[in-house]
Amino acid sequence: MANKSSNRIVVPEAREALNRFKMEAANEVGVNLTQGYNGHLTSREAGSIGGQMVKKMIESYENSVK
């Protein structure tokens, strides 16, 4: 079976902005994230980064509809 990732960026030009956003979220939750592969992260650390990103996206959307 081919290794096919479903994590595709819809707008390729946004890749760098998404990477900056991920690094910012990691910094906010105190996770040491490096450029490239981060296989050393625990599931808890990776989840806290993703959770922080979702929290900030929801917050941004809520502020835009006020």
mmCIF file as Biopython writes it, N, C-alpha, C and O atoms, coordinates in Angstrom:
data_model
#
loop_
_atom_site.group_PDB
_atom_site.id
_atom_site.type_symbol
_atom_site.label_atom_id
_atom_site.label_alt_id
_atom_site.label_comp_id
_atom_site.label_asym_id
_atom_site.label_entity_id
_atom_site.label_seq_id
_atom_site.pdbx_PDB_ins_code
_atom_site.Cartn_x
_atom_site.Cartn_y
_atom_site.Cartn_z
_atom_site.occupancy
_atom_site.B_iso_or_equiv
_atom_site.auth_seq_id
_atom_site.auth_asym_id
_atom_site.pdbx_PDB_model_num
ATOM 1   N N  . MET A ? 1  ? 0.845   -1.183 0.000  1.0 0.0 1  A 1 
ATOM 2   C CA . MET A ? 1  ? 0.000   0.000  0.000  1.0 0.0 1  A 1 
ATOM 3   C C  . MET A ? 1  ? 0.885   1.240  0.000  1.0 0.0 1  A 1 
ATOM 4   O O  . MET A ? 1  ? 1.830   1.335  0.784  1.0 0.0 1  A 1 
ATOM 5   N N  . ALA A ? 2  ? 0.584   2.170  -0.863 1.0 0.0 2  A 1 
ATOM 6   C CA . ALA A ? 2  ? 1.374   3.389  -0.994 1.0 0.0 2  A 1 
ATOM 7   C C  . ALA A ? 2  ? 1.171   4.287  0.219  1.0 0.0 2  A 1 
ATOM 8   O O  . ALA A ? 2  ? 0.069   4.382  0.758  1.0 0.0 2  A 1 
ATOM 9   N N  . ASN A ? 3  ? 2.239   4.940  0.637  1.0 0.0 3  A 1 
ATOM 10  C CA . ASN A ? 3  ? 2.180   5.878  1.753  1.0 0.0 3  A 1 
ATOM 11  C C  . ASN A ? 3  ? 1.716   7.221  1.203  1.0 0.0 3  A 1 
ATOM 12  O O  . ASN A ? 3  ? 2.518   7.982  0.662  1.0 0.0 3  A 1 
ATOM 13  N N  . LYS A ? 4  ? 0.438   7.510  1.339  1.0 0.0 4  A 1 
ATOM 14  C CA . LYS A ? 4  ? -0.140  8.735  0.787  1.0 0.0 4  A 1 
ATOM 15  C C  . LYS A ? 4  ? -0.708  9.574  1.925  1.0 0.0 4  A 1 
ATOM 16  O O  . LYS A ? 4  ? -1.652  9.159  2.596  1.0 0.0 4  A 1 
ATOM 17  N N  . SER A ? 5  ? -0.144  10.732 2.136  1.0 0.0 5  A 1 
ATOM 18  C CA . SER A ? 5  ? -0.582  11.608 3.217  1.0 0.0 5  A 1 
ATOM 19  C C  . SER A ? 5  ? -1.838  12.371 2.816  1.0 0.0 5  A 1 
ATOM 20  O O  . SER A ? 5  ? -1.974  12.813 1.675  1.0 0.0 5  A 1 
ATOM 21  N N  . SER A ? 6  ? -2.742  12.518 3.759  1.0 0.0 6  A 1 
ATOM 22  C CA . SER A ? 6  ? -3.942  13.323 3.499  1.0 0.0 6  A 1 
ATOM 23  C C  . SER A ? 6  ? -3.748  14.759 3.959  1.0 0.0 6  A 1 
ATOM 24  O O  . SER A ? 6  ? -4.666  15.572 3.855  1.0 0.0 6  A 1 
ATOM 25  N N  . ASN A ? 7  ? -2.575  15.075 4.463  1.0 0.0 7  A 1 
ATOM 26  C CA . ASN A ? 7  ? -2.285  16.423 4.942  1.0 0.0 7  A 1 
ATOM 27  C C  . ASN A ? 7  ? -1.726  17.283 3.813  1.0 0.0 7  A 1 
ATOM 28  O O  . ASN A ? 7  ? -0.548  17.640 3.810  1.0 0.0 7  A 1 
ATOM 29  N N  . ARG A ? 8  ? -2.579  17.604 2.872  1.0 0.0 8  A 1 
ATOM 30  C CA . ARG A ? 8  ? -2.169  18.429 1.743  1.0 0.0 8  A 1 
ATOM 31  C C  . ARG A ? 8  ? -2.617  19.861 1.973  1.0 0.0 8  A 1 
ATOM 32  O O  . ARG A ? 8  ? -3.730  20.112 2.433  1.0 0.0 8  A 1 
ATOM 33  N N  . ILE A ? 9  ? -1.741  20.788 1.648  1.0 0.0 9  A 1 
ATOM 34  C CA . ILE A ? 9  ? -2.082  22.199 1.750  1.0 0.0 9  A 1 
ATOM 35  C C  . ILE A ? 9  ? -2.842  22.585 0.488  1.0 0.0 9  A 1 
ATOM 36  O O  . ILE A ? 9  ? -2.353  22.386 -0.624 1.0 0.0 9  A 1 
ATOM 37  N N  . VAL A ? 10 ? -4.029  23.132 0.662  1.0 0.0 10 A 1 
ATOM 38  C CA . VAL A ? 10 ? -4.884  23.491 -0.469 1.0 0.0 10 A 1 
ATOM 39  C C  . VAL A ? 10 ? -4.263  24.636 -1.260 1.0 0.0 10 A 1 
ATOM 40  O O  . VAL A ? 10 ? -4.310  24.642 -2.490 1.0 0.0 10 A 1 
ATOM 41  N N  . VAL A ? 11 ? -3.684  25.603 -0.557 1.0 0.0 11 A 1 
ATOM 42  C CA . VAL A ? 11 ? -3.042  26.747 -1.210 1.0 0.0 11 A 1 
ATOM 43  C C  . VAL A ? 11 ? -1.539  26.649 -0.925 1.0 0.0 11 A 1 
ATOM 44  O O  . VAL A ? 11 ? -1.087  27.044 0.150  1.0 0.0 11 A 1 
ATOM 45  N N  . PRO A ? 12 ? -0.763  26.124 -1.883 1.0 0.0 12 A 1 
ATOM 46  C CA . PRO A ? 12 ? 0.676   25.910 -1.636 1.0 0.0 12 A 1 
ATOM 47  C C  . PRO A ? 12 ? 1.421   27.164 -1.189 1.0 0.0 12 A 1 
ATOM 48  O O  . PRO A ? 12 ? 2.415   27.065 -0.469 1.0 0.0 12 A 1 
ATOM 49  N N  . GLU A ? 13 ? 0.961   28.331 -1.600 1.0 0.0 13 A 1 
ATOM 50  C CA . GLU A ? 13 ? 1.627   29.577 -1.209 1.0 0.0 13 A 1 
ATOM 51  C C  . GLU A ? 13 ? 1.508   29.834 0.287  1.0 0.0 13 A 1 
ATOM 52  O O  . GLU A ? 13 ? 2.242   30.659 0.832  1.0 0.0 13 A 1 
ATOM 53  N N  . ALA A ? 14 ? 0.600   29.143 0.954  1.0 0.0 14 A 1 
ATOM 54  C CA . ALA A ? 14 ? 0.381   29.341 2.389  1.0 0.0 14 A 1 
ATOM 55  C C  . ALA A ? 14 ? 1.306   28.491 3.248  1.0 0.0 14 A 1 
ATOM 56  O O  . ALA A ? 14 ? 1.289   28.618 4.472  1.0 0.0 14 A 1 
ATOM 57  N N  . ARG A ? 15 ? 2.106   27.632 2.643  1.0 0.0 15 A 1 
ATOM 58  C CA . ARG A ? 15 ? 2.954   26.706 3.397  1.0 0.0 15 A 1 
ATOM 59  C C  . ARG A ? 15 ? 3.821   27.414 4.437  1.0 0.0 15 A 1 
ATOM 60  O O  . ARG A ? 15 ? 3.857   26.998 5.595  1.0 0.0 15 A 1 
ATOM 61  N N  . GLU A ? 16 ? 4.511   28.463 4.042  1.0 0.0 16 A 1 
ATOM 62  C CA . GLU A ? 16 ? 5.407   29.163 4.970  1.0 0.0 16 A 1 
ATOM 63  C C  . GLU A ? 16 ? 4.626   29.808 6.110  1.0 0.0 16 A 1 
ATOM 64  O O  . GLU A ? 16 ? 5.071   29.772 7.258  1.0 0.0 16 A 1 
ATOM 65  N N  . ALA A ? 17 ? 3.471   30.396 5.813  1.0 0.0 17 A 1 
ATOM 66  C CA . ALA A ? 17 ? 2.652   31.002 6.867  1.0 0.0 17 A 1 
ATOM 67  C C  . ALA A ? 17 ? 2.156   29.947 7.843  1.0 0.0 17 A 1 
ATOM 68  O O  . ALA A ? 17 ? 2.106   30.194 9.048  1.0 0.0 17 A 1 
ATOM 69  N N  . LEU A ? 18 ? 1.790   28.774 7.336  1.0 0.0 18 A 1 
ATOM 70  C CA . LEU A ? 18 ? 1.350   27.693 8.218  1.0 0.0 18 A 1 
ATOM 71  C C  . LEU A ? 18 ? 2.489   27.201 9.102  1.0 0.0 18 A 1 
ATOM 72  O O  . LEU A ? 18 ? 2.277   26.894 10.275 1.0 0.0 18 A 1 
ATOM 73  N N  . ASN A ? 19 ? 3.690   27.124 8.549  1.0 0.0 19 A 1 
ATOM 74  C CA . ASN A ? 19 ? 4.847   26.723 9.358  1.0 0.0 19 A 1 
ATOM 75  C C  . ASN A ? 19 ? 5.131   27.733 10.460 1.0 0.0 19 A 1 
ATOM 76  O O  . ASN A ? 19 ? 5.442   27.352 11.589 1.0 0.0 19 A 1 
ATOM 77  N N  . ARG A ? 20 ? 5.026   29.028 10.135 1.0 0.0 20 A 1 
ATOM 78  C CA . ARG A ? 20 ? 5.234   30.062 11.161 1.0 0.0 20 A 1 
ATOM 79  C C  . ARG A ? 20 ? 4.170   29.966 12.247 1.0 0.0 20 A 1 
ATOM 80  O O  . ARG A ? 20 ? 4.464   30.102 13.435 1.0 0.0 20 A 1 
ATOM 81  N N  . PHE A ? 21 ? 2.921   29.728 11.820 1.0 0.0 21 A 1 
ATOM 82  C CA . PHE A ? 21 ? 1.803   29.592 12.752 1.0 0.0 21 A 1 
ATOM 83  C C  . PHE A ? 21 ? 2.032   28.406 13.689 1.0 0.0 21 A 1 
ATOM 84  O O  . PHE A ? 21 ? 1.783   28.504 14.890 1.0 0.0 21 A 1 
ATOM 85  N N  . LYS A ? 22 ? 2.503   27.292 13.140 1.0 0.0 22 A 1 
ATOM 86  C CA . LYS A ? 22 ? 2.778   26.101 13.944 1.0 0.0 22 A 1 
ATOM 87  C C  . LYS A ? 22 ? 3.903   26.370 14.946 1.0 0.0 22 A 1 
ATOM 88  O O  . LYS A ? 22 ? 3.811   25.958 16.102 1.0 0.0 22 A 1 
ATOM 89  N N  . MET A ? 23 ? 4.959   27.053 14.514 1.0 0.0 23 A 1 
ATOM 90  C CA . MET A ? 23 ? 6.076   27.373 15.411 1.0 0.0 23 A 1 
ATOM 91  C C  . MET A ? 23 ? 5.613   28.313 16.527 1.0 0.0 23 A 1 
ATOM 92  O O  . MET A ? 23 ? 6.022   28.163 17.679 1.0 0.0 23 A 1 
ATOM 93  N N  . GLU A ? 24 ? 4.761   29.280 16.185 1.0 0.0 24 A 1 
ATOM 94  C CA . GLU A ? 24 ? 4.226   30.211 17.176 1.0 0.0 24 A 1 
ATOM 95  C C  . GLU A ? 24 ? 3.384   29.466 18.213 1.0 0.0 24 A 1 
ATOM 96  O O  . GLU A ? 24 ? 3.513   29.710 19.413 1.0 0.0 24 A 1 
ATOM 97  N N  . ALA A ? 25 ? 2.523   28.561 17.750 1.0 0.0 25 A 1 
ATOM 98  C CA . ALA A ? 25 ? 1.679   27.784 18.655 1.0 0.0 25 A 1 
ATOM 99  C C  . ALA A ? 25 ? 2.537   26.897 19.560 1.0 0.0 25 A 1 
ATOM 100 O O  . ALA A ? 25 ? 2.245   26.762 20.748 1.0 0.0 25 A 1 
ATOM 101 N N  . ALA A ? 26 ? 3.580   26.299 19.016 1.0 0.0 26 A 1 
ATOM 102 C CA . ALA A ? 26 ? 4.475   25.459 19.809 1.0 0.0 26 A 1 
ATOM 103 C C  . ALA A ? 26 ? 5.166   26.279 20.886 1.0 0.0 26 A 1 
ATOM 104 O O  . ALA A ? 26 ? 5.294   25.834 22.027 1.0 0.0 26 A 1 
ATOM 105 N N  . ASN A ? 27 ? 5.603   27.455 20.530 1.0 0.0 27 A 1 
ATOM 106 C CA . ASN A ? 27 ? 6.254   28.342 21.491 1.0 0.0 27 A 1 
ATOM 107 C C  . ASN A ? 27 ? 5.294   28.730 22.612 1.0 0.0 27 A 1 
ATOM 108 O O  . ASN A ? 27 ? 5.688   28.783 23.778 1.0 0.0 27 A 1 
ATOM 109 N N  . GLU A ? 28 ? 4.035   29.003 22.265 1.0 0.0 28 A 1 
ATOM 110 C CA . GLU A ? 28 ? 3.041   29.406 23.260 1.0 0.0 28 A 1 
ATOM 111 C C  . GLU A ? 28 ? 2.740   28.310 24.273 1.0 0.0 28 A 1 
ATOM 112 O O  . GLU A ? 28 ? 2.456   28.606 25.434 1.0 0.0 28 A 1 
ATOM 113 N N  . VAL A ? 29 ? 2.798   27.052 23.853 1.0 0.0 29 A 1 
ATOM 114 C CA . VAL A ? 29 ? 2.517   25.956 24.785 1.0 0.0 29 A 1 
ATOM 115 C C  . VAL A ? 29 ? 3.794   25.359 25.371 1.0 0.0 29 A 1 
ATOM 116 O O  . VAL A ? 29 ? 3.733   24.390 26.128 1.0 0.0 29 A 1 
ATOM 117 N N  . GLY A ? 30 ? 4.953   25.930 25.025 1.0 0.0 30 A 1 
ATOM 118 C CA . GLY A ? 30 ? 6.217   25.510 25.616 1.0 0.0 30 A 1 
ATOM 119 C C  . GLY A ? 30 ? 6.800   24.219 25.060 1.0 0.0 30 A 1 
ATOM 120 O O  . GLY A ? 30 ? 7.485   23.487 25.774 1.0 0.0 30 A 1 
ATOM 121 N N  . VAL A ? 31 ? 6.528   23.938 23.782 1.0 0.0 31 A 1 
ATOM 122 C CA . VAL A ? 31 ? 7.071   22.736 23.151 1.0 0.0 31 A 1 
ATOM 123 C C  . VAL A ? 31 ? 8.220   23.148 22.245 1.0 0.0 31 A 1 
ATOM 124 O O  . VAL A ? 31 ? 8.094   24.082 21.452 1.0 0.0 31 A 1 
ATOM 125 N N  . ASN A ? 32 ? 9.344   22.446 22.367 1.0 0.0 32 A 1 
ATOM 126 C CA . ASN A ? 32 ? 10.527  22.734 21.566 1.0 0.0 32 A 1 
ATOM 127 C C  . ASN A ? 32 ? 10.357  22.085 20.194 1.0 0.0 32 A 1 
ATOM 128 O O  . ASN A ? 32 ? 10.604  20.891 20.029 1.0 0.0 32 A 1 
ATOM 129 N N  . LEU A ? 33 ? 9.934   22.878 19.220 1.0 0.0 33 A 1 
ATOM 130 C CA . LEU A ? 33 ? 9.689   22.400 17.861 1.0 0.0 33 A 1 
ATOM 131 C C  . LEU A ? 33 ? 10.826  22.873 16.975 1.0 0.0 33 A 1 
ATOM 132 O O  . LEU A ? 33 ? 11.236  24.031 17.050 1.0 0.0 33 A 1 
ATOM 133 N N  . THR A ? 34 ? 11.338  21.983 16.138 1.0 0.0 34 A 1 
ATOM 134 C CA . THR A ? 34 ? 12.420  22.348 15.228 1.0 0.0 34 A 1 
ATOM 135 C C  . THR A ? 34 ? 11.904  22.313 13.796 1.0 0.0 34 A 1 
ATOM 136 O O  . THR A ? 34 ? 10.859  21.723 13.521 1.0 0.0 34 A 1 
ATOM 137 N N  . GLN A ? 35 ? 12.641  22.948 12.880 1.0 0.0 35 A 1 
ATOM 138 C CA . GLN A ? 35 ? 12.290  22.888 11.466 1.0 0.0 35 A 1 
ATOM 139 C C  . GLN A ? 35 ? 12.492  21.456 10.993 1.0 0.0 35 A 1 
ATOM 140 O O  . GLN A ? 35 ? 13.438  20.787 11.410 1.0 0.0 35 A 1 
ATOM 141 N N  . GLY A ? 36 ? 11.611  20.992 10.129 1.0 0.0 36 A 1 
ATOM 142 C CA . GLY A ? 36 ? 11.744  19.639 9.591  1.0 0.0 36 A 1 
ATOM 143 C C  . GLY A ? 36 ? 11.055  18.604 10.454 1.0 0.0 36 A 1 
ATOM 144 O O  . GLY A ? 36 ? 10.040  18.888 11.090 1.0 0.0 36 A 1 
ATOM 145 N N  . TYR A ? 37 ? 11.601  17.418 10.474 1.0 0.0 37 A 1 
ATOM 146 C CA . TYR A ? 37 ? 11.003  16.281 11.177 1.0 0.0 37 A 1 
ATOM 147 C C  . TYR A ? 37 ? 11.106  16.439 12.690 1.0 0.0 37 A 1 
ATOM 148 O O  . TYR A ? 37 ? 12.167  16.787 13.210 1.0 0.0 37 A 1 
ATOM 149 N N  . ASN A ? 38 ? 10.015  16.186 13.389 1.0 0.0 38 A 1 
ATOM 150 C CA . ASN A ? 38 ? 9.980   16.305 14.849 1.0 0.0 38 A 1 
ATOM 151 C C  . ASN A ? 38 ? 9.504   15.002 15.477 1.0 0.0 38 A 1 
ATOM 152 O O  . ASN A ? 38 ? 8.577   14.998 16.288 1.0 0.0 38 A 1 
ATOM 153 N N  . GLY A ? 39 ? 10.138  13.903 15.103 1.0 0.0 39 A 1 
ATOM 154 C CA . GLY A ? 39 ? 9.750   12.586 15.584 1.0 0.0 39 A 1 
ATOM 155 C C  . GLY A ? 39 ? 9.975   12.383 17.069 1.0 0.0 39 A 1 
ATOM 156 O O  . GLY A ? 39 ? 9.484   11.409 17.640 1.0 0.0 39 A 1 
ATOM 157 N N  . HIS A ? 40 ? 10.703  13.277 17.698 1.0 0.0 40 A 1 
ATOM 158 C CA . HIS A ? 40 ? 10.974  13.163 19.133 1.0 0.0 40 A 1 
ATOM 159 C C  . HIS A ? 40 ? 9.801   13.624 20.000 1.0 0.0 40 A 1 
ATOM 160 O O  . HIS A ? 40 ? 9.796   13.394 21.209 1.0 0.0 40 A 1 
ATOM 161 N N  . LEU A ? 41 ? 8.810   14.273 19.391 1.0 0.0 41 A 1 
ATOM 162 C CA . LEU A ? 41 ? 7.683   14.794 20.166 1.0 0.0 41 A 1 
ATOM 163 C C  . LEU A ? 41 ? 6.796   13.662 20.669 1.0 0.0 41 A 1 
ATOM 164 O O  . LEU A ? 41 ? 6.594   12.658 19.986 1.0 0.0 41 A 1 
ATOM 165 N N  . THR A ? 42 ? 6.277   13.844 21.865 1.0 0.0 42 A 1 
ATOM 166 C CA . THR A ? 42 ? 5.293   12.890 22.375 1.0 0.0 42 A 1 
ATOM 167 C C  . THR A ? 42 ? 3.943   13.235 21.764 1.0 0.0 42 A 1 
ATOM 168 O O  . THR A ? 42 ? 3.756   14.324 21.221 1.0 0.0 42 A 1 
ATOM 169 N N  . SER A ? 43 ? 3.011   12.307 21.857 1.0 0.0 43 A 1 
ATOM 170 C CA . SER A ? 43 ? 1.658   12.558 21.357 1.0 0.0 43 A 1 
ATOM 171 C C  . SER A ? 43 ? 1.032   13.736 22.087 1.0 0.0 43 A 1 
ATOM 172 O O  . SER A ? 43 ? 0.315   14.534 21.485 1.0 0.0 43 A 1 
ATOM 173 N N  . ARG A ? 44 ? 1.299   13.844 23.366 1.0 0.0 44 A 1 
ATOM 174 C CA . ARG A ? 44 ? 0.760   14.952 24.159 1.0 0.0 44 A 1 
ATOM 175 C C  . ARG A ? 44 ? 1.284   16.287 23.646 1.0 0.0 44 A 1 
ATOM 176 O O  . ARG A ? 44 ? 0.524   17.245 23.505 1.0 0.0 44 A 1 
ATOM 177 N N  . GLU A ? 45 ? 2.589   16.351 23.367 1.0 0.0 45 A 1 
ATOM 178 C CA . GLU A ? 45 ? 3.177   17.601 22.881 1.0 0.0 45 A 1 
ATOM 179 C C  . GLU A ? 45 ? 2.614   17.971 21.505 1.0 0.0 45 A 1 
ATOM 180 O O  . GLU A ? 45 ? 2.238   19.119 21.272 1.0 0.0 45 A 1 
ATOM 181 N N  . ALA A ? 46 ? 2.559   17.002 20.606 1.0 0.0 46 A 1 
ATOM 182 C CA . ALA A ? 46 ? 2.027   17.262 19.265 1.0 0.0 46 A 1 
ATOM 183 C C  . ALA A ? 46 ? 0.562   17.689 19.350 1.0 0.0 46 A 1 
ATOM 184 O O  . ALA A ? 46 ? 0.136   18.600 18.640 1.0 0.0 46 A 1 
ATOM 185 N N  . GLY A ? 47 ? -0.195  17.038 20.209 1.0 0.0 47 A 1 
ATOM 186 C CA . GLY A ? 47 ? -1.608  17.383 20.373 1.0 0.0 47 A 1 
ATOM 187 C C  . GLY A ? 47 ? -1.797  18.764 20.953 1.0 0.0 47 A 1 
ATOM 188 O O  . GLY A ? 47 ? -2.739  19.470 20.592 1.0 0.0 47 A 1 
ATOM 189 N N  . SER A ? 48 ? -0.906  19.160 21.853 1.0 0.0 48 A 1 
ATOM 190 C CA . SER A ? 48 ? -1.044  20.491 22.440 1.0 0.0 48 A 1 
ATOM 191 C C  . SER A ? 48 ? -0.766  21.572 21.398 1.0 0.0 48 A 1 
ATOM 192 O O  . SER A ? 48 ? -1.366  22.646 21.445 1.0 0.0 48 A 1 
ATOM 193 N N  . ILE A ? 49 ? 0.138   21.296 20.462 1.0 0.0 49 A 1 
ATOM 194 C CA . ILE A ? 49 ? 0.409   22.257 19.383 1.0 0.0 49 A 1 
ATOM 195 C C  . ILE A ? 49 ? -0.820  22.375 18.490 1.0 0.0 49 A 1 
ATOM 196 O O  . ILE A ? 49 ? -1.270  23.481 18.193 1.0 0.0 49 A 1 
ATOM 197 N N  . GLY A ? 50 ? -1.360  21.240 18.064 1.0 0.0 50 A 1 
ATOM 198 C CA . GLY A ? 50 ? -2.552  21.249 17.213 1.0 0.0 50 A 1 
ATOM 199 C C  . GLY A ? 50 ? -3.734  21.899 17.908 1.0 0.0 50 A 1 
ATOM 200 O O  . GLY A ? 50 ? -4.485  22.655 17.292 1.0 0.0 50 A 1 
ATOM 201 N N  . GLY A ? 51 ? -3.899  21.605 19.191 1.0 0.0 51 A 1 
ATOM 202 C CA . GLY A ? 51 ? -4.999  22.195 19.950 1.0 0.0 51 A 1 
ATOM 203 C C  . GLY A ? 51 ? -4.873  23.700 20.057 1.0 0.0 51 A 1 
ATOM 204 O O  . GLY A ? 51 ? -5.867  24.422 19.967 1.0 0.0 51 A 1 
ATOM 205 N N  . GLN A ? 52 ? -3.652  24.174 20.251 1.0 0.0 52 A 1 
ATOM 206 C CA . GLN A ? 52 ? -3.416  25.616 20.335 1.0 0.0 52 A 1 
ATOM 207 C C  . GLN A ? 52 ? -3.700  26.281 18.987 1.0 0.0 52 A 1 
ATOM 208 O O  . GLN A ? 52 ? -4.247  27.383 18.938 1.0 0.0 52 A 1 
ATOM 209 N N  . MET A ? 53 ? -3.327  25.608 17.897 1.0 0.0 53 A 1 
ATOM 210 C CA . MET A ? 53 ? -3.598  26.153 16.573 1.0 0.0 53 A 1 
ATOM 211 C C  . MET A ? 53 ? -5.104  26.274 16.336 1.0 0.0 53 A 1 
ATOM 212 O O  . MET A ? 53 ? -5.574  27.296 15.835 1.0 0.0 53 A 1 
ATOM 213 N N  . VAL A ? 54 ? -5.855  25.242 16.690 1.0 0.0 54 A 1 
ATOM 214 C CA . VAL A ? 54 ? -7.312  25.264 16.516 1.0 0.0 54 A 1 
ATOM 215 C C  . VAL A ? 54 ? -7.926  26.360 17.382 1.0 0.0 54 A 1 
ATOM 216 O O  . VAL A ? 54 ? -8.809  27.092 16.936 1.0 0.0 54 A 1 
ATOM 217 N N  . LYS A ? 55 ? -7.459  26.465 18.610 1.0 0.0 55 A 1 
ATOM 218 C CA . LYS A ? 55 ? -7.971  27.490 19.522 1.0 0.0 55 A 1 
ATOM 219 C C  . LYS A ? 55 ? -7.781  28.883 18.924 1.0 0.0 55 A 1 
ATOM 220 O O  . LYS A ? 55 ? -8.695  29.707 18.956 1.0 0.0 55 A 1 
ATOM 221 N N  . LYS A ? 56 ? -6.589  29.143 18.376 1.0 0.0 56 A 1 
ATOM 222 C CA . LYS A ? 56 ? -6.312  30.457 17.790 1.0 0.0 56 A 1 
ATOM 223 C C  . LYS A ? 56 ? -7.117  30.691 16.514 1.0 0.0 56 A 1 
ATOM 224 O O  . LYS A ? 56 ? -7.530  31.819 16.247 1.0 0.0 56 A 1 
ATOM 225 N N  . MET A ? 57 ? -7.348  29.634 15.718 1.0 0.0 57 A 1 
ATOM 226 C CA . MET A ? 57 ? -8.157  29.792 14.504 1.0 0.0 57 A 1 
ATOM 227 C C  . MET A ? 57 ? -9.599  30.120 14.859 1.0 0.0 57 A 1 
ATOM 228 O O  . MET A ? 57 ? -10.215 30.970 14.215 1.0 0.0 57 A 1 
ATOM 229 N N  . ILE A ? 58 ? -10.146 29.459 15.875 1.0 0.0 58 A 1 
ATOM 230 C CA . ILE A ? 58 ? -11.516 29.732 16.314 1.0 0.0 58 A 1 
ATOM 231 C C  . ILE A ? 58 ? -11.615 31.148 16.866 1.0 0.0 58 A 1 
ATOM 232 O O  . ILE A ? 58 ? -12.562 31.878 16.573 1.0 0.0 58 A 1 
ATOM 233 N N  . GLU A ? 59 ? -10.632 31.521 17.661 1.0 0.0 59 A 1 
ATOM 234 C CA . GLU A ? 59 ? -10.597 32.870 18.224 1.0 0.0 59 A 1 
ATOM 235 C C  . GLU A ? 59 ? -10.557 33.920 17.109 1.0 0.0 59 A 1 
ATOM 236 O O  . GLU A ? 59 ? -11.250 34.935 17.184 1.0 0.0 59 A 1 
ATOM 237 N N  . SER A ? 60 ? -9.753  33.675 16.087 1.0 0.0 60 A 1 
ATOM 238 C CA . SER A ? 60 ? -9.653  34.601 14.967 1.0 0.0 60 A 1 
ATOM 239 C C  . SER A ? 60 ? -10.973 34.709 14.218 1.0 0.0 60 A 1 
ATOM 240 O O  . SER A ? 60 ? -11.388 35.806 13.845 1.0 0.0 60 A 1 
ATOM 241 N N  . TYR A ? 61 ? -11.625 33.593 13.999 1.0 0.0 61 A 1 
ATOM 242 C CA . TYR A ? 61 ? -12.919 33.601 13.303 1.0 0.0 61 A 1 
ATOM 243 C C  . TYR A ? 61 ? -13.969 34.358 14.128 1.0 0.0 61 A 1 
ATOM 244 O O  . TYR A ? 61 ? -14.732 35.163 13.594 1.0 0.0 61 A 1 
ATOM 245 N N  . GLU A ? 62 ? -13.992 34.084 15.440 1.0 0.0 62 A 1 
ATOM 246 C CA . GLU A ? 62 ? -14.974 34.763 16.296 1.0 0.0 62 A 1 
ATOM 247 C C  . GLU A ? 62 ? -14.763 36.272 16.273 1.0 0.0 62 A 1 
ATOM 248 O O  . GLU A ? 62 ? -15.729 37.035 16.269 1.0 0.0 62 A 1 
ATOM 249 N N  . ASN A ? 63 ? -13.506 36.704 16.258 1.0 0.0 63 A 1 
ATOM 250 C CA . ASN A ? 63 ? -13.226 38.139 16.208 1.0 0.0 63 A 1 
ATOM 251 C C  . ASN A ? 63 ? -13.615 38.743 14.874 1.0 0.0 63 A 1 
ATOM 252 O O  . ASN A ? 63 ? -13.963 39.922 14.812 1.0 0.0 63 A 1 
ATOM 253 N N  . SER A ? 64 ? -13.563 37.961 13.803 1.0 0.0 64 A 1 
ATOM 254 C CA . SER A ? 64 ? -13.877 38.499 12.477 1.0 0.0 64 A 1 
ATOM 255 C C  . SER A ? 64 ? -15.393 38.641 12.254 1.0 0.0 64 A 1 
ATOM 256 O O  . SER A ? 64 ? -15.812 39.405 11.385 1.0 0.0 64 A 1 
ATOM 257 N N  . VAL A ? 65 ? -16.207 37.924 13.016 1.0 0.0 65 A 1 
ATOM 258 C CA . VAL A ? 65 ? -17.650 38.019 12.826 1.0 0.0 65 A 1 
ATOM 259 C C  . VAL A ? 65 ? -18.328 38.958 13.809 1.0 0.0 65 A 1 
ATOM 260 O O  . VAL A ? 65 ? -19.554 39.064 13.825 1.0 0.0 65 A 1 
ATOM 261 N N  . LYS A ? 66 ? -17.551 39.629 14.614 1.0 0.0 66 A 1 
ATOM 262 C CA . LYS A ? 66 ? -18.127 40.581 15.580 1.0 0.0 66 A 1 
ATOM 263 C C  . LYS A ? 66 ? -18.578 41.842 14.882 1.0 0.0 66 A 1 
ATOM 264 O O  . LYS A ? 66 ? -19.087 42.757 15.529 1.0 0.0 66 A 1 
#
